Amino acid sequence: MNAEPCVLAIEAQTKRDPDKATNWAYYVAYLRATYDLPVLLVAVCRDRPTAD
């Protein structure tokens, strides 16, 4: 199996933040432009309310 190269961005999310979606869009666009590779963003949350 051949995996395609990509940028993996992992962010720990410790509390709800309504502005985070805008920040994530910026992170992904910046990484895509910088590395010219697809970007996978994974947000790791410590509880269900934060994940929701």
N, C-alpha and C positions, 0 to 999 in steps of 0.2 A: 504494500500500500504506500503510495506516495502522498505526502502531506504538502499542501500548498503553503508557501511562506506567508506569514501574517504578523501583525503586531498584536500582542496580548497585553491589554491594560487591565490591571486589577486595582480596584479601589475599595477600601473598607468604609462602610457607611455606618456610623454609630448612632445617628438620630435622623428623624424626618427633616428634610430640607426641600421646600417647594421649588427652590431655584436650581436644584441639582440637575434636572433634565436639561436645562439650558447649558450648564457647565459641561455636562457630558457630551452634548452635541459639539461644543467647542473643542474638547479634548480629542474626540474622534476625528474631527475635521483637521485639527492641527497635526495629529499623528499621521493621518493619511497623506497630507500634503508634504510632511517632512520625510517620510520613509517610502512613499509611493507604493504602499502595500495595503491590503485590506486590514481593517482594525476590528478586533473583538474586545469589547469592554465588558468586564465582569464586576458587578458590584456585590460585595460580600456584606451581609447584614447580620447583626447579632440577635435580632428578634423579628417576629412576624409583622408588627405594626410598621417598623422601619422598611421592611421589604415591600409591604403593600404600598 
